[in-house]
């Protein structure tokens, strides 16, 4: 979704803003723009398409000045066009605004302002903000800050804004309500941004602005107040990752880099959540007694995080006596889910800013539920609004297609399930020790899959060209099928569908022919699921289907039924999804590469979906 940056210091603002916007590109956008305070005027440049287009405009018509704001726009109100691109201006060009979020009452504000003589140029909701501020100043607001306070109070919806005043050159303003925004503190210069990776290379600490707060950011200090005007003491915090974590590090894409990071991240999570005595430690947020009495868990999430939630449900139901449900946050928030205060709600999110998941947390809190988030981003809204957090600690995930966050979420669910099991004596300490010992084999198994990427690449290149593909799995690997299909469709643009293999005969079998790749997750299991999967594969084979299996190393028999096999090492049934999905991530990756798509920034997608 839209990205916001701002700069005030002694360097030329335009290159700093462009660099920040480049680091926000992963959020998804279709146009970009910057505004710089230059010799008593605010000047802007905007362009549709990639940032390179804006850079070309700036080469031809540079902007001089040491304070400015910038924006990458993911169109909501009005098509991607130069005129709809941010920054937007007041009529007198004394106020410029960049905005992420949606102003729900913009139409009525626009009518009111039009009645007062304001002339609007764009179709955006954002443009009402500079005009409202201008109107407040006209009507006698005592200062730019007072005008911003009054204007923001009139807005309904969500916003993270950066504001530049022609007549207050020693400050850049920013404010947030429901959309992410941080302030970065540098050496004699300060920044605003949608997230830390945008400015990580330039800052020493960060202030996480809270909802309903406004900051006046000066070159050497930051002043914060609430919408009611009460002063807030800034609370700078150290940043827990390094600037290299947000770089490609020699890989051709961020996604490939992030796939390769998984063994290290999974190992680190085991080290972090398992104490020296072998017990699982999930931190002090929720007491053991709470878990003893718990009888229902509700997991809510979107996209890939939802698939991790499905895995979490299967695992927790399998290992504990607790009833567990998983729901899409966008459905959960509009249905009538009959949740009582005794239900633990677990939101799962990489970004911690997904609008639907956040809304679900707020509903859960209103119902009196405890909320235990699984999240990757420190200081994110979800982290701040939950009672306790289990961090996935992956470092910044830049590729739009989630990979390392997914396997880290799965690992957290495995640890949480075993923790709850231990507290409730569903398993003996010896049994839990056995599970943990096998969980420790997972990072090496993932490493092995990645080592085998050349084989996966050849298979992906052989099957990438059709219009569609089908992914099938059962039990623990039903979510793996859904996630494999999602990865494929989002980066290679090939239609892909994930299905529970047992459902084949109820419809999708009609699709099978010699040209449809059917990816079957058929790793060996200790129960009857493997045999059932084999039967499903035979049904596809009987109809001349093009079968690609994800199978356990050493399973020679499966070769007879399939065109190609992606072999993965054997791990305990419950943990196979963490390993199997990595083969599918690579399969999707190489299919996308063969199809020539923009892998890190697939069309129409945003990394962080901060609007409904
Ligand atoms: O930041 P979140 O984990 O809450 O994001 C949820 C989804 O938007 C995200 O997983 C999306 O589906 C990814 N593009 C999948 O690769």
Boltz pocket constraint, residues with backbone or C-beta under 6 A from the ligand:
constraints:
  - pocket:
      binder: B
      contacts: [[A, 302], [A, 303], [A, 304], [A, 305], [A, 306], [A, 348], [A, 349], [A, 350], [A, 351], [A, 352], [A, 353], [A, 354], [A, 357], [A, 400], [A, 401], [A, 402], [A, 403], [A, 490], [A, 605], [A, 606], [A, 607], [A, 608], [A, 609]]
      max_distance: 6.0
